[in-house]
Amino acid sequence: MAMIGLGQGAAGTLPAMAAMPEIELVAGADLNPAMRQGFAAHFPDARVYSSVADVCADPAVEAVWIATPNRFHAEHAIEAMRAGKHVIVEKPMAITMEEADRMVAASRANGVTLLAGHTRSLSIWNRAMRRIALSGQIGGLRAIHIAAHTDWMIRPRTPDELDPNQGGGIVFRQGPHQIDTLRLLGGGMLRSVRGMTGKWLDARPIPGYFTAYLEFEDGTPATIMHNGYGYFAMSSLYPWVRDKREYTHADRAALRRDLESGRRDESKEKEEFRVGGTRDPVAAASRAAAEPYPWKPFDLGPVEVACERGMILPSQWGLTVYGDDGPREVDLRHLQRPEPDPSGGLSIAILEELHGAVVGGKRAYHTAEWGRATLEAVLAVMQSAAERREITLKHQVEMPADYDLDMCIDAC
Ligand SMILES: NC(=O)c1ccc[n+]([C@@H]2O[C@H](COP(=O)([O-])OP(=O)(O)OC[C@H]3O[C@@H](n4cnc5c(N)ncnc54)[C@H](O)[C@@H]3O)[C@@H](O)[C@H]2O)c1
């Protein structure tokens, strides 16, 4: 596989790609020589390219992971698919439905797999929640709620991340995680969306808050919310969460002040997190001991599933299932693989899915059609906010019932 775009997102994925025995990392590409240099230093056996065309011309590359800025996802994915490469594309899959339609068509026309990747729905916590809800042990699924409080808005940002027309803003960047998760849990078929967004910081001309009420075809309700202004972090409610990448209260206050006074050098700050930067997790991950990682809200927030006769919530090492007989702990540590993965297992999960589909002849689930359906709901949140009305969806697809059928949750 090759990684295209060696920025902050790629830095979170490369450790898993390099460590998984079923994947060989053969190349990396970026326009920027600093990232190319960083990649070459981490992976001296891999080739380094400066364009998507060069990656596409490399016959050893069977599949690519596209981690370029959002506005390039469609163009780069289609170029790779035309060259016969399988693709995992970062979220959001694209920034318009027209782009997503062309990606679906390119995947079909070229007979390659495109996976809409790295959505937080792939965590073992969410997938196990889905299996428990589907099992009916605490009755049928009745409602889903997800709420995130993060400092997304005060992290360093490039100009394109501050422009909604180029896929910038928190709805484009974080909406896919929450919407993909609730679609996975609720079966995929959303009927409608009523959303609202908030732009509350003059120094950031993009939405940093969103909320939405989404309803499935069968009437099941779901709500999402993300407040990225960084006054409160959801992680502070969980005593075991120590996210070294997260800013402290003092950091956030200083960053907010610098942002408002125009003193921040955001391009320099952002570079620290990219491949080869001083805060790039690649080198640290390769040295990390293989030990289980606890649940963290990350940027998704805790997912709350209400069933007819109980509730399911994440806990440190798995899930707490609240039923008629009280709470029961479900430990999920046996589902974690030993390879380092700063994304909390998400990169491994989507790479496993791609490998299974391409090499193992297994079914792909997070397909181009699935990704397009998530994008449709993300765009509907913004349209609904602008027009102050409910938006009906037309491109939804189901998550097949056999997804994760072999997941062994209890007593393995
Ligand atoms: N899933 C996650 O946890 C996660 C985290 C961060 C970013 N992301 C996603 O990753 C993508 C990139 O975001 P980022 O924060 O890493 O941005 P970034 O700016 O740090 O990285 C983008 C990289 O792409 C390179 N690039 C731009 N145009 C290119 C081209 N034509 N050919 C080759 N390289 C090119 C840039 O030089 C840069 O190094 C976005 O889609 C974002 O949503 C995902």
The ligand as an ORCA input file, in Angstrom:
! r2SCAN-3c Opt
* xyz 0 1
  N      -9.426     10.211     10.909
  C      -8.658     10.992     11.631
  O      -8.430     10.758     12.835
  C      -8.036     12.163     10.959
  C      -7.219     13.006     11.675
  C      -6.683     14.098     10.996
  C      -6.982     14.285      9.658
  N      -7.803     13.425      9.011
  C      -8.138     13.610      7.587
  O      -6.938     13.608      6.827
  C      -7.054     14.518      5.750
  C      -5.895     15.495      5.807
  O      -5.990     16.251      7.010
  P      -4.667     16.622      7.827
  O      -5.099     17.227      9.087
  O      -3.764     15.453      7.834
  O      -4.097     17.776      6.870
  P      -2.573     18.122      6.600
  O      -2.603     19.459      5.958
  O      -1.761     17.929      7.832
  O      -2.110     16.998      5.556
  C      -2.418     16.987      4.213
  C      -1.145     16.634      3.441
  O      -1.495     16.430      2.073
  C      -0.449     17.007      1.292
  N      -0.973     17.286     -0.052
  C      -1.810     18.260     -0.447
  N      -2.057     18.144     -1.752
  C      -1.387     17.061     -2.197
  C      -1.240     16.450     -3.469
  N      -1.863     16.924     -4.552
  N      -0.457     15.356     -3.572
  C       0.194     14.873     -2.493
  N       0.102     15.434     -1.261
  C      -0.675     16.512     -1.117
  C      -0.026     18.250      2.062
  O       1.247     18.687      1.696
  C      -0.104     17.758      3.504
  O       1.125     17.226      3.966
  C      -8.417     15.191      5.882
  O      -9.300     14.558      5.025
  C      -8.800     14.936      7.315
  O     -10.219     14.844      7.491
  C      -8.305     12.377      9.629
*
